[in-house]
Amino acid sequence: MRFGVGIMVALVVLAADQASKYAVLNIWHLQSGVMLSPLPVLDLVLVWNRGITFGLFAGLGAKILLAVLASLVIVALIVWMARTRSWLVTIAVGAITGGATGNVLDRLRFGAVVDFIHVHIGTLAYPWVFNVGDSAIVCGVIALMVDNLRRKPPVAADKG
């Protein structure tokens, strides 16, 4: 049951990620360098992320290698999700899995990840452009950190 919920979370995140990218590319026809500002704190600006995090290791030759490595991570996440006994970990790993899968699909289809969300308050701006999948990954990691912080450390056995 728990594993099924984790898979469902992953699928919902993947669907939201891919639907938002479809809208950016095919409905709004957002072009690189063009910015839409639907809210005072939110800009939509198309960025093709050809590297890993923050554009690191960008290059055409790295496309397949990055996709293979990310796919291996996704398999490891699914195994972790299947083995965990915690609902919070299951949901968090599901969110991370869905976001990572969306980014792998982008890399295989486009050779780059579609990023388009830029958050700011006036001139104070988050320094990177990201997507729905990236947001799910960050939220999942934060949930894993919270889960880890709330666990009590095991009591050492008395060796007396």
C-alpha positions in Angstrom: 0.0 0.0 0.0 2.7 2.5 1.0 4.8 1.8 -2.1 1.7 2.3 -4.3 1.2 5.7 -2.7 4.8 6.6 -3.4 4.5 5.6 -7.0 1.3 7.6 -7.3 3.1 10.7 -5.9 5.9 10.2 -8.4 3.4 9.9 -11.3 1.5 13.0 -10.2 4.7 15.0 -9.9 5.8 13.7 -13.3 2.5 14.6 -14.9 2.5 18.1 -13.4 6.1 18.6 -14.5 5.6 17.5 -18.0 2.2 19.3 -18.4 3.8 22.6 -17.2 6.7 22.2 -19.6 4.3 21.4 -22.4 2.3 24.6 -21.6 5.5 26.7 -21.6 6.7 25.3 -24.9 3.5 24.6 -26.9 0.7 26.8 -25.5 2.5 29.9 -24.3 5.3 29.4 -26.9 7.8 30.9 -24.5 11.1 31.6 -26.2 14.6 31.9 -24.7 15.1 35.4 -23.4 11.4 36.3 -23.3 9.8 36.8 -19.9 6.2 36.7 -18.8 5.4 38.1 -15.3 2.0 36.5 -14.2 2.6 37.7 -10.6 4.7 40.4 -9.0 7.0 37.8 -7.4 7.0 35.3 -10.4 8.5 35.4 -13.8 8.3 32.7 -16.5 11.5 32.7 -18.5 12.6 29.8 -20.7 16.1 28.4 -19.9 17.5 25.3 -21.5 19.7 23.7 -18.8 22.2 21.5 -20.6 24.2 20.6 -17.5 23.3 19.0 -14.2 22.5 21.2 -11.3 22.9 24.9 -12.0 24.2 24.0 -15.6 27.3 22.1 -14.4 28.8 19.7 -16.9 26.9 21.1 -19.9 27.8 19.6 -23.3 26.2 17.4 -26.0 28.5 14.4 -25.2 27.2 14.4 -21.7 23.6 14.0 -22.6 23.4 10.2 -22.6 25.8 9.8 -19.7 23.7 12.2 -17.5 20.5 10.4 -18.5 21.9 7.0 -17.6 23.3 8.2 -14.3 20.0 9.9 -13.4 18.1 6.7 -14.4 20.3 4.7 -12.1 19.5 7.1 -9.3 15.7 6.8 -10.1 16.0 3.0 -9.8 17.8 3.4 -6.4 15.0 5.8 -5.3 12.3 3.3 -6.2 14.1 0.5 -4.3 14.4 2.9 -1.3 10.7 3.7 -1.6 9.8 0.0 -1.7 11.8 -0.7 1.5 10.9 2.2 3.7 8.4 1.9 6.5 7.9 5.6 6.9 5.0 7.4 5.1 6.9 10.7 5.1 9.9 9.0 3.5 7.7 7.2 0.9 6.0 10.5 -0.1 9.3 12.4 -0.2 11.1 9.8 -2.2 8.1 9.6 -4.6 8.3 13.4 -5.1 12.0 13.2 -5.8 11.5 10.3 -8.2 8.8 12.1 -10.2 10.9 15.2 -10.5 14.0 13.4 -11.5 12.1 11.3 -14.1 10.7 14.5 -15.6 14.2 15.9 -16.0 15.6 12.7 -17.5 12.8 12.7 -20.1 13.6 16.3 -21.0 17.3 15.4 -21.3 16.5 12.5 -23.6 13.9 14.4 -25.7 15.6 17.8 -25.9 19.2 17.3 -24.8 18.5 19.7 -22.0 16.1 20.3 -19.1 13.3 22.8 -19.6 13.5 25.4 -16.7 11.1 28.3 -16.6 10.2 29.5 -13.0 12.0 32.5 -11.6 11.0 33.7 -8.2 11.9 37.2 -6.8 10.8 39.9 -4.4 11.6 43.2 -6.1 15.3 43.0 -7.0 16.0 40.2 -4.4 15.8 37.1 -6.6 16.3 33.4 -6.3 19.5 33.0 -8.3 18.4 30.1 -10.6 15.5 29.3 -12.9 13.8 26.0 -12.1 10.8 23.8 -13.0 8.0 21.9 -11.3 10.1 18.7 -11.0 13.0 20.6 -9.4 10.5 22.0 -6.9 9.3 18.5 -6.0 12.9 17.3 -5.6 13.7 20.2 -3.2 10.5 19.6 -1.2 11.3 15.9 -1.1 14.8 16.5 0.2 13.5 19.0 2.8 11.0 16.3 4.0 13.8 13.7 4.2 15.8 16.2 6.3 12.8 16.9 8.6 12.3 13.1 9.0 15.9 12.6 9.9 15.9 15.4 12.4 12.8 14.2 14.2 14.1 10.6 14.7 15.6 9.9 18.1 19.1 8.6 18.0 19.4 5.0 19.1 20.3 4.5 22.7 23.7 2.9 23.1 23.7 -0.5 24.8 25.2 -0.7 28.3 28.4 -2.6 28.1 28.6 -3.1 31.8 
